[in-house]
Structures are given as structure tokens and as C-alpha cells.
Amino acid sequence: MLQLCLRPLEMCFGGGGNEENLLWDTDLKPHASGNYSIAVVQANSSLEDQAQVFTSPSATFVGIYDGHGGPQASRFITNHLFPFLRQFTTAEGGLSEEVIKKAFEATEEEFCRFVKQSWIARPQIVSVGSCCLLGAISKDVLYVANLGDSRAVLGRKALEGEVNCGGVVAERLSTDHNVGVEEVRKEVEALHPDDAHIVVCTRGVWRIKGIIQVSRSIGDVYLKKPKFDTNPLFQQSVCPVYLKRPVMTAEPSILTRKLKEDDLFLIFASDGLWEHLTDEAAVEIVFRNPRIGIAKRLVRAALEEVARKREMRYEDLRKVEKGLRRHFHDDITVIVLYLDHSKEFVNGRLRHRGDYDCINTPIDIFSQSAAEVDL
């Protein structure tokens, strides 16, 4: 049975790590076919990244939700996406692309309903949204569903003749929905042939209507429901945006892949990591280093790159407080999932599948409680 563990972020890890008070991590925990490691570092005044992992003897689910405009949408997804997945999986008799689409659609509809009920009292809620990356493994089949620009990358053994990083190849499994990518930009422009300003380059960054970089998300209701344009309260409290039709969607791109013996590990991370590390660099770090604390190692590599770009010491970056830290980097969340196939590792020790019969680990959620966020 899927269980939700709704606790403040600090309680999930027993407080911040020794290296800095804005970084939390868990070194290694078991899942159905290996180990996983998690790390998150906060940059915003309120942590806008959220993430969760659910493990059972037969399945593993990973979610990373990169919020923008506030933390409400990402926290909402944390409380709703996995329960919808369970509901539809049970109803349909198993996991499938259709089940995943239904869970995304239901989460979007529920959040839009929440916004409709509360936006008069909290007008800013109409401009809150979140990217949403889901990974699921069931019966040796991997599903990756994505909205926005969080990313899932596979590390696998190199085939003969492949260009690789010392024996491992980085293979991107998710589709970025960011108009900074020319293909995505053309896709959005093609959907709006009568709007010459649907995508605008502002201060060197491509944005839809000069506002947002991603073309798909949960939330961002004012960019999906043109009726808000004419409401005086909305125009006064948020910003006037005149739309002929929705300019964003919540339809995920989904990849299905049968896992192979050569597939070694998966990296799921919010855009905060990928702004500073390439797919290849991240895969090489995981491949060449011990499992214990590997997610934190990736986060630190990204932060060291931030410091290098800013020509400052990493030690000085660590001292920058949340809120102000956002001028240097975004919230960063990383989950590394090792794939041991026929082997099972629990707390770093090899175990056989039969030993897993009684193990049912609840979700670890990087979020504040539902009472705190009033969702």
C-alpha cells in the first residue's frame, strides 16, 4: 500500500548536512532492484523543488517537481500525483502510458480546481506552476514522463565502437520542454501562427510571451485559461496577459523502455543541476565514484561549477543565504537510481529477491506538511 510521509524537509534528513545548512541528503537506500541516493540544495527563500520516491518489492517510482513562481504547485503534486497513479494502476490492472497520462491529467485538473477556489483570496496562485518528472519501473520496464525541463539520464555500458566516457554512455531519456531549445520553440510557434510574439527573447533568454521558459507544466493556470485576462483583480495583482488561446499544456512526453543488463543507473534531476553539468559529466561522476553519497556528490559538482563561473570560492558560496542564493543558482534536486537487475542491495549489502518479501518502504518526500502549505 502506498503511504505518504508528509513532514518538513529538515525532518526527512534529520537537519542539514555538515557541509552547509541548505543541503540535505540521504546516502543510500534500497529499492526493488538496487539502491538510490537523494540530495537537495535550497536556493530560493521557500524551497520550490520537491521530490519523492516510492519503493515496493515489485516497483519503484521517482518524482521530481521543479516549482516556479512559488512552492505551492510542486507541493500540490507531491500530495496528489502518486495517489492518482495508484488509483489508475489499480483500476487498469497495471502500469501503462495511459495510466500515467491519466494521473498527470487528474493532477492538473485538481490543481486548476484548487486555483479556481482560492485565487480571489490569493491572486498570485494563478501564476504558480511546476515542472514534473516521473520515473517508474515495473516488471523490468522503465517509464519516464516529463513536463518542463527537469531531466532523466541513463548511464549504460558502452557498445563496441561507441564514443563514451571510459566505458559508460550517457543517454537522455526525457524530452526538455524549454523554448530555449530551437525544436521546442518552433513547436510553440507552429501552434500559434497568428501570434508573432508568442516566443520572445528577453535579456538573452527565450520565453513564451516574454514570461516563462517552459511550454508544459502543472499549473501556470493564467497561461492556460485566457478568461483571467479580463478580470480586473488579476490584471492588478499579477500582470496583464492577453491570450487568444492557451499557450501551455500539461500533456507529458512519455518514453517506455525495456531495461537491459547494460543499463547501469538513472539520474533524475531538476533543471538546477543541468544548468551546470552536462549529461556526460553527470554520468561520468556517478560511474567513477562510490555509491554512498553519490547524489550529494553531483550536487556539490554543480555548486563547484557555479563558484567557478562566478570566480569565487566554493566555501564562500556555501555561506550565501537562501533567497540571496537564487542569484547564483536555482534549487537543485538529484535522485540517483542504481539498476542491479537480478541483484538486490540493501544498505549497501547484497540480498536475494526472496529477502524482499516484507520490505515496503514509504515515500520520502522533500516537502512541508499539508497543514503548513494550506493545500
C-alpha positions as CSV (number, residue, x, y, z in Angstrom):
1,M,0.0,0.0,0.0
2,L,1.4,3.4,-1.0
3,Q,2.0,5.6,2.1
4,L,2.6,9.3,2.2
5,C,5.1,10.7,4.7
6,L,4.3,14.4,5.0
7,R,7.0,16.0,7.0
8,P,9.1,19.2,6.9
9,L,12.2,18.8,4.7
10,E,14.5,19.0,7.6
11,M,12.8,16.1,9.4
12,C,13.3,13.9,6.4
13,F,17.0,14.0,6.9
14,G,17.4,15.0,10.5
15,G,18.6,18.5,9.6
16,G,21.1,19.9,7.2
17,G,24.3,18.2,6.4
18,N,27.7,19.2,7.9
19,E,28.8,20.9,4.8
20,E,26.1,23.6,4.7
21,N,22.8,24.2,6.2
22,L,20.9,24.4,2.9
23,L,21.9,21.0,1.7
24,W,20.1,17.7,2.7
25,D,20.8,14.2,1.5
26,T,20.3,10.5,2.2
27,D,23.3,8.4,1.3
28,L,21.8,5.1,0.1
29,K,18.5,3.3,0.5
30,P,17.2,0.1,-1.2
31,H,14.7,-0.1,-4.0
32,A,13.3,-3.1,-5.9
33,S,16.4,-3.6,-8.0
34,G,19.3,-1.8,-6.4
35,N,20.0,1.3,-4.3
36,Y,19.0,5.0,-4.6
37,S,20.6,8.2,-3.3
38,I,18.9,11.6,-2.9
39,A,20.3,15.2,-2.3
40,V,18.7,18.6,-2.5
41,V,20.2,22.1,-2.0
42,Q,17.9,25.1,-1.5
43,A,18.5,28.5,-3.2
44,N,15.0,30.1,-3.1
45,S,13.5,31.7,0.0
46,S,11.0,28.9,0.0
47,L,12.2,25.5,-1.4
48,E,10.4,25.3,-4.8
49,D,11.8,21.8,-5.7
50,Q,10.0,18.8,-4.3
51,A,10.8,15.1,-4.8
52,Q,9.6,11.7,-3.7
53,V,10.5,8.0,-4.0
54,F,8.2,5.0,-3.5
55,T,9.6,1.5,-3.4
56,S,7.9,-1.9,-3.1
57,P,9.2,-5.4,-3.8
58,S,8.0,-5.2,-7.4
59,A,8.1,-1.5,-8.4
60,T,9.9,1.8,-7.9
61,F,8.5,5.3,-8.5
62,V,10.5,8.5,-8.6
63,G,9.1,12.0,-8.9
64,I,10.9,15.4,-9.2
65,Y,8.8,18.6,-9.2
66,D,10.6,21.9,-10.0
67,G,8.3,24.7,-9.0
68,H,8.3,28.2,-10.3
69,G,6.5,31.4,-9.1
70,G,6.3,29.8,-5.6
71,P,6.3,26.3,-4.0
72,Q,2.6,25.7,-4.0
73,A,2.3,23.7,-7.3
74,S,5.2,21.4,-6.6
75,R,4.0,20.7,-3.1
76,F,0.5,20.0,-4.5
77,I,1.9,17.5,-7.0
78,T,3.8,15.8,-4.1
79,N,0.4,15.2,-2.4
80,H,-1.6,14.1,-5.4
81,L,0.3,12.6,-8.3
82,F,1.3,9.3,-6.7
83,P,-2.2,8.6,-5.2
84,F,-3.6,9.2,-8.7
85,L,-1.1,6.7,-10.1
86,R,-2.1,4.1,-7.6
87,Q,-5.8,4.7,-8.3
88,F,-5.5,4.3,-12.0
89,T,-3.0,1.5,-11.9
90,T,-5.4,-0.5,-9.7
91,A,-8.4,0.4,-12.0
92,E,-6.5,-0.5,-15.2
93,G,-4.8,-3.7,-13.8
94,G,-1.3,-2.4,-14.2
95,L,1.0,0.5,-15.1
96,S,1.0,1.8,-18.6
97,E,1.5,5.0,-20.6
98,E,-2.3,5.6,-20.5
99,V,-2.3,5.3,-16.7
100,I,0.5,7.8,-16.4
101,K,-1.3,10.2,-18.7
102,K,-4.5,9.9,-16.7
103,A,-2.5,10.6,-13.4
104,F,-1.0,13.7,-14.9
105,E,-4.3,14.9,-16.3
106,A,-6.0,14.3,-12.9
107,T,-3.3,16.2,-11.0
108,E,-3.6,19.1,-13.4
109,E,-7.4,19.2,-13.1
110,E,-7.3,19.0,-9.3
111,F,-4.7,21.9,-9.1
112,C,-6.8,24.0,-11.5
113,R,-9.8,23.3,-9.3
114,F,-7.8,24.4,-6.2
115,V,-6.7,27.6,-8.0
116,K,-10.3,28.4,-9.0
117,Q,-11.5,28.0,-5.4
118,S,-8.7,30.1,-3.9
119,W,-7.4,32.7,-6.4
120,I,-9.7,35.6,-5.3
121,A,-8.1,35.5,-1.8
122,R,-4.6,34.6,-3.2
123,P,-4.4,36.0,-6.8
124,Q,-0.7,35.1,-7.2
125,I,-1.7,31.4,-7.2
126,V,-2.8,31.6,-10.8
127,S,0.8,32.2,-11.9
128,V,2.3,29.4,-9.8
129,G,3.4,26.2,-11.7
130,S,5.8,23.3,-11.7
131,C,7.7,21.1,-14.0
132,C,7.0,17.4,-13.3
133,L,9.3,14.5,-14.0
134,L,8.2,10.9,-13.2
135,G,10.2,7.7,-13.4
136,A,8.6,4.3,-12.9
137,I,10.0,0.8,-13.0
138,S,7.6,-2.1,-13.1
139,K,8.2,-5.7,-14.4
140,D,11.6,-4.6,-15.8
141,V,10.0,-1.8,-17.9
142,L,11.0,1.8,-17.3
143,Y,8.6,4.6,-17.9
144,V,9.8,8.3,-18.0
145,A,7.2,11.0,-18.2
146,N,8.1,14.7,-18.3
147,L,6.6,18.2,-18.3
148,G,9.2,21.0,-18.4
149,D,12.9,20.8,-18.2
150,S,13.8,18.5,-15.4
151,R,15.7,15.6,-16.9
152,A,16.2,11.8,-16.7
153,V,19.6,10.5,-18.0
154,L,20.6,6.8,-18.2
155,G,24.1,5.6,-17.7
156,R,24.8,2.4,-19.6
157,K,27.7,0.3,-20.7
158,A,29.2,1.4,-24.0
159,L,28.7,-0.8,-27.0
160,E,31.6,-1.6,-29.2
161,G,32.6,1.4,-31.3
162,E,30.6,3.9,-29.3
163,V,32.1,7.2,-28.2
164,N,32.0,7.0,-24.4
165,C,33.4,8.3,-21.1
166,G,35.7,5.4,-20.2
167,G,33.1,2.6,-20.8
168,V,29.8,4.3,-20.0
169,V,27.4,6.2,-22.2
170,A,25.0,9.0,-21.2
171,E,21.6,8.6,-22.8
172,R,18.9,11.2,-22.3
173,L,15.5,9.7,-21.7
174,S,13.3,12.7,-21.2
175,T,12.3,15.5,-23.5
176,D,13.1,19.1,-22.5
177,H,10.1,21.4,-23.0
178,N,12.1,24.6,-22.9
179,V,11.8,27.2,-25.6
180,G,15.5,27.8,-25.4
181,V,15.6,24.6,-27.5
182,E,15.0,25.5,-31.1
183,E,12.9,22.5,-31.8
184,V,10.6,23.4,-28.9
185,R,10.5,27.0,-29.9
186,K,9.4,26.0,-33.4
187,E,6.8,23.7,-32.0
188,V,5.2,26.5,-30.0
189,E,5.4,29.0,-32.9
190,A,3.7,26.4,-35.2
191,L,0.8,26.2,-32.7
192,H,0.3,30.0,-32.8
193,P,0.9,31.1,-36.4
194,D,-1.2,34.2,-35.8
195,D,0.9,35.4,-32.9
196,A,4.3,36.9,-34.0
197,H,5.2,37.4,-30.3
198,I,4.3,34.0,-28.9
199,V,8.0,33.5,-28.1
200,V,10.2,36.4,-27.3
201,C,13.9,36.7,-26.5
202,T,14.2,38.8,-23.3
203,R,17.6,39.6,-21.9
204,G,19.2,36.8,-23.9
205,V,16.6,34.2,-22.8
206,W,13.8,32.8,-24.9
207,R,10.4,32.9,-23.1
208,I,6.7,32.3,-24.1
209,K,5.1,35.7,-24.2
210,G,8.3,37.0,-22.6
211,I,7.2,35.3,-19.3
212,I,8.1,31.7,-19.0
213,Q,10.7,29.3,-20.5
214,V,8.9,26.0,-20.3
215,S,6.0,25.1,-22.6
216,R,4.5,22.3,-20.5
217,S,3.8,22.2,-16.7
218,I,1.3,21.6,-14.0
219,G,-0.3,24.9,-13.0
220,D,0.5,28.3,-14.6
221,V,-3.3,28.5,-14.9
222,Y,-3.3,32.1,-16.2
223,L,-1.4,30.9,-19.3
224,K,-3.9,28.1,-19.9
225,K,-7.2,29.8,-19.1
226,P,-7.5,33.0,-21.1
227,K,-10.5,34.1,-19.1
228,F,-8.2,35.5,-16.4
229,D,-7.2,38.3,-18.9
230,T,-10.3,40.3,-18.5
231,N,-10.5,40.1,-14.7
232,P,-9.5,43.5,-13.1
233,L,-8.3,41.8,-9.9
234,F,-6.0,39.6,-12.0
235,Q,-4.6,42.5,-14.0
236,Q,-4.0,44.5,-10.9
237,S,-2.4,41.6,-8.8
238,V,-0.4,39.7,-11.4
239,C,0.1,41.1,-14.9
240,P,-2.0,41.8,-17.9
241,V,-1.6,39.0,-20.5
242,Y,-3.9,38.9,-23.4
243,L,-4.3,35.4,-24.9
244,K,-6.4,34.1,-27.8
245,R,-5.9,30.6,-26.6
246,P,-3.8,28.6,-24.0
247,V,-0.1,28.9,-24.6
248,M,1.0,26.0,-22.3
249,T,-0.2,22.4,-21.8
250,A,0.1,19.7,-19.2
251,E,0.5,16.8,-21.7
252,P,3.6,14.8,-20.8
253,S,6.1,13.3,-23.2
254,I,6.4,9.6,-22.2
255,L,9.2,7.2,-23.0
256,T,8.9,3.4,-22.4
257,R,12.0,1.2,-22.3
258,K,12.6,-2.4,-21.5
259,L,15.6,-2.4,-19.1
260,K,18.7,-4.2,-20.3
261,E,21.6,-5.8,-18.5
262,D,23.9,-3.0,-19.8
263,D,21.7,-0.3,-18.1
264,L,23.7,0.7,-15.0
265,F,22.0,3.7,-13.3
266,L,19.5,6.5,-13.8
267,I,19.9,10.2,-12.8
268,F,16.7,12.2,-12.2
269,A,17.3,15.9,-11.5
270,S,15.7,19.3,-11.7
271,D,16.9,21.9,-14.1
272,G,19.1,23.4,-11.4
273,L,21.6,20.6,-11.9
274,W,21.6,20.5,-15.7
275,E,22.2,24.3,-15.9
276,H,25.8,23.5,-14.6
277,L,26.5,19.9,-15.6
278,T,26.2,18.1,-18.9
279,D,24.6,14.7,-19.2
280,E,28.0,13.2,-19.9
281,A,29.7,14.9,-16.9
282,A,27.0,13.8,-14.5
283,V,27.1,10.2,-15.8
284,E,30.9,10.1,-15.5
285,I,30.8,11.3,-11.9
286,V,28.3,8.5,-11.0
287,F,30.2,5.9,-12.9
288,R,33.6,6.7,-11.4
289,N,32.6,7.2,-7.7
290,P,31.3,5.1,-4.8
291,R,27.6,4.8,-4.4
292,I,27.5,6.2,-0.9
293,G,26.5,9.8,-1.1
294,I,26.6,9.9,-4.9
295,A,23.6,12.3,-5.2
296,K,25.3,14.8,-2.9
297,R,28.5,14.4,-4.9
298,L,26.5,15.5,-8.1
299,V,25.0,18.5,-6.2
300,R,28.5,19.5,-5.0
301,A,29.9,19.2,-8.5
302,A,27.2,21.6,-9.8
303,L,27.9,24.1,-6.9
304,E,31.6,24.0,-7.6
305,E,30.9,24.8,-11.2
306,V,28.7,27.7,-10.0
307,A,31.5,29.0,-7.9
308,R,34.0,28.7,-10.8
309,K,31.7,30.7,-13.1
310,R,31.3,33.4,-10.5
311,E,35.1,33.4,-9.8
312,M,34.5,32.8,-6.1
313,R,35.5,30.0,-3.7
314,Y,33.1,27.2,-3.0
315,E,33.5,27.9,0.7
316,D,32.2,31.4,0.1
317,L,29.2,30.2,-1.9
318,R,28.2,27.9,1.0
319,K,27.8,30.9,3.2
320,V,25.3,32.7,0.9
321,E,21.8,32.5,2.5
322,K,18.6,31.2,0.9
323,G,16.8,33.8,-1.2
324,L,20.0,35.6,-2.0
325,R,21.5,32.3,-3.1
326,R,19.0,32.3,-6.0
327,H,21.1,35.0,-7.7
328,F,23.8,32.3,-8.0
329,H,21.8,29.1,-8.8
330,D,18.4,27.5,-8.6
331,D,17.1,24.9,-6.1
332,I,18.8,21.6,-7.1
333,T,17.3,18.1,-6.5
334,V,19.0,14.9,-7.6
335,I,18.0,11.2,-7.3
336,V,20.4,8.5,-8.5
337,L,18.8,5.1,-9.0
338,Y,21.2,2.2,-9.5
339,L,20.0,-0.8,-11.6
340,D,21.3,-4.1,-10.4
341,H,18.7,-6.2,-12.3
342,S,18.8,-9.7,-10.7
343,K,20.7,-8.5,-7.7
344,E,19.3,-6.6,-4.7
345,F,21.3,-4.3,-2.4
346,V,20.0,-3.2,0.9
347,N,22.1,-0.6,2.8
348,G,25.0,-1.5,0.5
349,R,24.7,-5.2,1.2
350,L,23.7,-7.8,-1.4
351,R,20.5,-9.6,-0.8
352,H,18.4,-12.0,-2.8
353,R,15.0,-11.2,-4.2
354,G,13.3,-13.5,-1.7
355,D,14.6,-11.5,1.2
356,Y,12.5,-8.6,0.0
357,D,9.1,-10.1,0.7
358,C,8.4,-8.0,3.8
359,I,10.0,-4.7,2.6
360,N,7.7,-1.9,1.7
361,T,9.4,1.5,2.1
362,P,7.1,4.5,2.3
363,I,7.8,7.6,0.1
364,D,10.4,10.0,1.2
365,I,9.0,13.5,0.5
366,F,11.0,16.7,0.5
367,S,8.1,18.9,1.4
368,Q,6.4,20.7,4.2
369,S,3.3,19.3,5.7
370,A,-0.1,19.8,4.0
371,A,-1.2,21.8,7.1
372,E,1.7,24.2,6.7
373,V,1.2,24.9,3.0
374,D,-2.6,25.1,3.2
375,L,-3.3,22.9,0.2
